[in-house]
Amino acid sequence: MKRKTTLLVTSLAALAVIGVVASRFSGAAEEPRKSPPSIANPSHMHAFEACAKACSDCQRACDSCATHCAMLMADGKKEHFKTLQSCQDCADVCSTAAQIVARGGPFSELICTACADACAKCGKLCAEYPNDAHMKECADQCRACEKACREMLKHTEKL
């Protein structure tokens, strides 16, 4: 009899705990998703989203271009060492910027200023090879990212 009572009490306690946990989570699920305070305004949110996408696109283009530059260096074209390093660094900055801006982080302004500057420099270096389609694409993506970052920065001034 004692065993049955212990099992019953334990089962009731477990059900009570499950009920409390479920009620807490169900209340949170019903609340609408709120934008971070820095991008609560829809026009600001659009600029942040466009910037995050441009940064992500640029990161992939720079990573691809860095690999392209490495292959060119393997073929003896040592002049691509500078663009290789530039593309690697730019890709890292863009990746970080995409993450911070996508979540509306408090350092969005700081990282986007750095990202725009990195993209300007990387794009300029890659544009020195206009006959190389891969490097031209990287330069174009860098310019687009720089533009999106600078546009987003205009919205941070209004916050």
N, C-alpha and C positions, 0 to 999 in steps of 0.2 A: 504494500500500500504506500509506503514511504517513497518507493522508487517512482510510482505513478504520479504522486503529488509533486515530486521534484521535476519530473519531466513536464508536467502541466505548467508549473510555474516558470520553468525555463522557456517553454514555447511561448507563453503569454508575454514574457519579457522581450523575447526576440521580435514578436509581432509589434509590440509597442515601439521598439527602437526603429523598426522598418517604417512604421507609420510616421514617426517624427522626422526621419530622414526624407521620406517621400514628400511630406508636406513642405519641407524647406525647399527642396528642389523644384517642386511644382510651382511654387510662388515665384521663383526666379525665372522659370521658363516662360511665364506669362507676360513678363515685362518686355516691352519693345526694346530692341537693340539700340543703344544710344551711341552717337558718335563721340569720339574724344572731345573734350572741351575746345581744343584748338581748331577743330574742323567741324563744329556744329552747324555753321552756316553752309547751306547747300552749294553756294558758289565757291566757297573755300574748299569744300569737300571735293568738288569736281577737279579743282586745280591740284589738290593733293593726290587724287587718284591718277590723274594724267601724268603727274610727275613720277609717281611710284612705277607706273607702267613704262615710261620712257627710261627710267633708271634700270629697270630689269632688262629691257630690250638692249640697252647699251652695254650692260654687263655681259650679256651673252655674245654680242658682237665683238667686244674687246677680248673676251676669252678665246673666241675663235680666231681672231686676228693675231693674238699672241702665239697660238699654235702655228698659224701660217708663217709668222715671222721666224719662229724656231726652225721650221722646215727650210726657209730661205737661208737662214744662217748655216744650217747643215750642208747646204749646197755651196757654201763659201761666201755668201753675201753678208759680211760682218757688219755692214752699215745698218742692218736691221736689229741690232742689239738694243739700240735706244728705243725703237718703237716696240720691241718685245717687252721691255721693262715698263714702258709707258702704258701699254695695253694691260699688262698684268695689274699694275697699281690702279689704273682707272677702273678696271673690272671690280676690284675689291671695294673701292670707294662707292661705285654705283650700286653694288650689291647691298652694302650697309645702308646707303641712302634709301633704296627701295624698301627695305624692311622698316626703317624708322618712320619714313613718311607714310607708308601704308597703314601704320597703326596710329598715326597722328601724334607721334612722340614729341616730348618737349624740346628735343634737340633737332627737330626737323629743319629749322632755319640754319642752324650751324652746319649740319651735314650737307644740306643743299647748296650752301655757299661753297663748301669745299668740293662738292661734286661738280658744280658748274665750272669751277676753276680747273679741276682735273680734266674734265671733258674738253674744255677749250684748248688746253695744252696737248692732250692726246690727239684730238681731232686735227690740230694744226700739223703735228708730226706725221700722222698717217696721210694727210692731204698732200704731202710732199711726193707721194707716189701715185699720181692721178691715173696712170696707165695700169695699175694693179687693181682689179675689180674688188678683191677682198679688202684691201686697205681703203679703197674709196668708200665701200659700204661702212667700214668702221668709222671713218671720218664723218660720214653722213649721220650715223647713229649718235656719235658724240655731239654733233651740232644740235640734233633734235633733243638730246637729253639736257644739254646746256640751256637751251631755250625753255624747256619745260621746267627746269629748276628755277630759272630766273623769273618765270611767270608765277610759280608757286611762291617764291619769295615776295612778290608784290602782295600776295594775299596775307602773308604773315605780318606785314606792316599794318594791316587793317585790324588785326586781332587785339 
